[in-house]
Amino acid sequence: SSKYASAHLQTHSVGISFSNLDIDVVPLAVDDETCFIGCIDDGRWTETNPKGHIEWSTTVNAEHDGRFKPVVKIMKWWRRENCPEEERWPKGITLEKIIADHYPEDVTLYEDIIVQLMENIAESYDGLLADGIKPQVIDPSLTTNDLASGYRREDFEAFVRAIHAALDLISEEGSTSSTWSSPQAVETRLLFPQHIFRQRPRFPFRTAKPRHGRWHVKDPG
């Protein structure tokens, strides 16, 4: 049907794209109370626990004073805007767990959280990827599962390169509103939507200055 012309098969799901919304429909097989998710690449069915993922996400969000879920939404938006069609960056629960594993401590402003989060992910994965090792992402509800098992090392390399591109833009141009509305930011789709930062009516990144070879956000006030 032309109504579902945008539907396409993915590794574990069926993706449906609308004008401003992407939906992943995940078929599950249920045996008693155990759920299994299929893989189109190898035909295997792996145990999964979607209810456990929801409970875990709710707990992590509470631990971070309700900021975790908004940060996940921001990063999912960033992934959707930046990931080329021919590449497979981590998404869904895999991306959510990566965010949780690298969530910055003692940071409360969303703009600061996003910058520090990206730095943490890049620092954590750079060494592994340089050694030819694909990162593991442990399932929070089934610790024997590796959520990254359906991804290649090259997928993570592309994901981390994009993170470095965002951080490089900050390091070269600063992290003021003018940087993120510049033609370069728009062209590379590194611009974050202002409306998702409800904490204050300003663009997400403030003045950043280097410290020990890394970029840290500094409050200009």
Secondary structure, DSSP 8 states (H G I E B T S, - for coil): -GGGTT-EE-SSSEEEE-SS-EEEE--EEEETTEEEEE-TTT--EEEE-HHHHHHHHHHHHHHTTT-HHHHHHHHHHHHHHH--TT-----HHHHHHHHHHT--SS--SHHHHHHHHHHHHHHHHHHHHHTT-----B-SS-TT-BGGGGS-HHHHHHHHHHHHHHHHHHHHH-SSHHHHTSHHHHHTT----GGG-TTSSS-S---EEEETTEEEE----
